[in-house]
Amino acid sequence: MIELDNVSRLFEGVAAVDGISLRIDSGEICVIVGTSGCGKSTTLRLLNKLIDCSSGDIRIDGQAIAQLDAQRLRRRMGYAIQNTGLFPHWTVARNISVVPRLLNWPTERIEARVHELLELLGLPHADFAHKFPSQLSGGQAQRVGVARALAGDPDILLMDEPFGALDPITRDSLQNELLRIQSRIHKTIVFVTHDIDEALKLATRIVVMDQGRIVQHDTPVNLLNHPANAFVESLLGQGERGLKRASLQRVAERMLPLQGTPPAFSVAAQDSLRQALSLMLWHRVGELCVRDNEGRAVGLLPISALLHGATA
């Protein structure tokens, strides 16, 4: 879907992006992570020609974007940013419909798309379509920003620190919402963040950048198990890699058959091992009952299975 071949971008002779090559497959969430000034947001803006490459090539579906009209290219891509960029004097519905209007969609199709996206993002159309951005909470405004990015039904969604300004509870909620939506729409998402926990939670594959270069491109699990260098290891948090890895694994992967009376304290089968460990520490117990979505006891999670990787 997206290929970068030895791409660089210079500003006044200084390389913000320095000879990077990358392939992003269709339908994956590729998260670019790194410290401030590492070139991650510059890389994102190169993809939709908000800025041009100083050298190298970028291809979308095999076609070099240098040969494409910038406006047409951007209408094929959704773009969501940290501060939403909503037009304050337009209603939510009109903000979302910007790209479909530019694409000359019929009015009926635009109205149906706005309704569909508001419902998809948990914003009932009857309650939110006619509101203005000033009447929304931060989380609601960010949802509208994502809806606007998806409005033209683009194959590619670019997201530049979209949840960075939100409080932790709202941020976690929107991360979960993004994963839920992606499970239904299967877009190719390029997501920029400086938060490694956010990257680990969302990514199919993670690109770690440092000083304008890619230092590692791998799955979250492989990144944790095999950091390429000391910088990646420090970014992951040397003392917390075990907990971060536990956050990627589900209780259902480690639970054992339930025998006898279920333990007093329970964990959901789809919760992470990190959540299970937290419950064990909080309640000072060495095992938990595992329950399914209907609350039925379906297994046992002893701390030994968590520590030693035993499976049912």
C-alpha positions, 0 to 999 in steps of 0.5 A, a space after each residue: 500500500 505505502 512504500 518509502 524508498 530512501 526518503 529524505 527531507 532537509 530544512 535549511 540543509 539539516 535532515 529532519 528525515 534522513 534516507 528512510 525506507 519503509 513498507 506499510 501493508 494494506 490494512 495494518 496500523 503502523 505506529 511511528 514512535 520516537 522522541 520529539 524532533 525525531 522526524 515522525 511528524 515530518 514523515 507523516 506530512 511527506 505522505 500526503 505532500 503537505 511537504 515534498 521530499 528532498 530526495 527519494 520516492 514515495 509510492 501509494 499502490 505502486 504509483 509515485 506520489 510525485 506524479 500525483 496532484 496534491 489536492 487529489 492525493 489528500 482527498 484519498 487520505 484521511 488526516 486527523 491531528 491533535 487539536 482536531 482542526 475543526 472549523 469553529 463556526 461550522 456544525 459537527 455535520 458540516 465539519 464532517 462533510 467537508 471532503 465528501 462535498 469536495 468530492 461532489 457526493 450527492 446530498 443524500 449520500 453525504 447525509 447518510 455518511 455523516 449519520 453513519 460515522 457519528 453512530 460508529 463513533 458513539 456520538 448519536 446523530 440526533 444529539 451531535 449533528 447540529 452542535 458546534 465544536 465549542 459545545 463538545 468535550 475534548 474527547 467528543 471533538 477528537 471523535 468528530 475529527 476522526 469522523 471527518 478524516 474518515 468521511 470520504 471513505 479513504 483507504 489510508 488514514 494519517 493520524 498525528 498525535 490525535 489523542 496527545 492532548 486528552 486526559 488519560 481516561 479519555 485517551 484510553 477510551 479513544 484508543 479502544 474506540 480506534 481498535 474497535 473501528 479498525 476491526 470493522 473498516 480495515 483501513 491502512 492507518 499511519 499513526 504518530 505518537 511519542 507514547 510507547 505504551 500507546 504504540 504498543 497497544 495500537 500497532 500492528 507494526 511499530 517504526 522507531 525513529 531517532 534523529 531522522 532515521 528508522 532504527 527498528 521496524 517490527 511487531 510490538 512483541 518482537 520489539 519488546 523481546 529484541 530491541 535493536 539497540 540501547 535507544 530502543 531499549 530505553 524508549 521501551 523502559 528497561 525496567 518495565 519491559 516485562 509489564 509491557 509485554 504482559 499488557 499485549 497478552 490475553 488471560 485466555 492465552 494462559 488460563 488453565 482448566 478450572 477444577 473445583 470451587 472457583 477462586 473468590 476473585 475473577 478476571 475476564 478472559 480478554 483482559 491482559 496479563 498485566 491487568 491480572 497481575 495487578 488484581 493478584 497484587 491488589 487482592 494478595 492472591 495467587 490465582 484468579 477465576 477466569 470468566 467469559 463475557 457472560 460472566 461464566 467461570 471458564 478457567 483458572 489463572 494461577 500466578 505460575 501460569 503467568 510467570 512460566 507461560 503455561 497454557 491450557 
